[in-house]
Amino acid sequence: MIPVAARHGTADESSAGAMNSYRVEEIENDVVQATHQVDALTPFQAAAKAVHRAITLRSGEANWIRVTQVAMRSGRNKRRDTVFEYRAIGPRRR
């Protein structure tokens, strides 16, 4: 079994990869409570960076985090966004 952090990247990953821009939304009971624009290597890192907490995959919780990569779009290059769903665990980090 591969740990979640290994599948979705960790803060220790090499910075050689290109940073992506992500929209991170904190959701409570289907209502967006806060929105953040975050640059990170992975959507997993973007979620953790935005909410300052440890992150894991969502499994139906009412309070969760939606991460969408912000893509440049023009003409024929339009593409469907991929949405990632996580939930925060543990205490808030500073």
N, C-alpha and C positions, 0 to 999 in steps of 0.2 A: 504494500500500500504506500502510495506517495503522499507525504504530508502536504496539506493545503498550501503552505508557504512555498514549497518547492514547485507546485503546479502553477502558482500565480505570481511568482516572483517575490523577492524579499528586498529589504532596504540595502542588503549587502551585495546586490547584483552589481556587476561592472557598469560603470557609467558610460561605457563605450557605445551602448545602444542609444538610439535616438529618443529624445523625450517626446512624449505625445501630450496633447491637451485633452483633458477630460472634464465633463460636467458631472458633478457629484451632487446628488439630491438626497437630503435626509427626509424620510417619509414616516409619518405616524398615522396609522389608520387610513391609508389611502390619500392623505393630504400632505403635500410637500411643505415641510416646515422651514427648510433652509436650502439654498443652492450655492455651490462653490465652483469656481473654475480653477483647476489644478493641473500643473505640469508634472508628469511622472513617467517612469518607464513602463509601468503596467497599470491596468485598472485597479488591481488589488492595492498597489502602493498609493494610488490616487485616493481611494476610499480612506485608507488609514491616515494619510496626510491631512485630509479634509476634516475628519472628525477627531483627530488626536487620540485615537483608541486602537486597540488591537482589533483585527477584522477576521471574520470567518464567513463561510458561505451561508446564505439565507436558506431557511427551511420552513417558510410559511409564517414567520413572525409578523406581527402587526407593525412593529417599528423596524425599519430596514433602510438600506442605503442603495440607491440606484446610481450606477456609473455608466455614462455613455461617452464614447470617444468623440471629440469634436473634429469633424472632417471638413476639409475644404471641398466645396461642391460647385460644379459649373457644368452646364450643358449635359453632355452624354456621360460625364463621369460621376453622376449621382449614384449613391449606393445606400443600401439600407444600413442604418446604425445597428451595432451590436450592443445590447444592454446587458450589464452584469449586475447581479443582485447579491448583496452582502449584508451582514449584520455586525454591529459593534459588540465587542465583549470586553470585560475588564474595565478598570478605572480609566478616566481621561488622563492622557499624558500631556505634559507641557512642552 
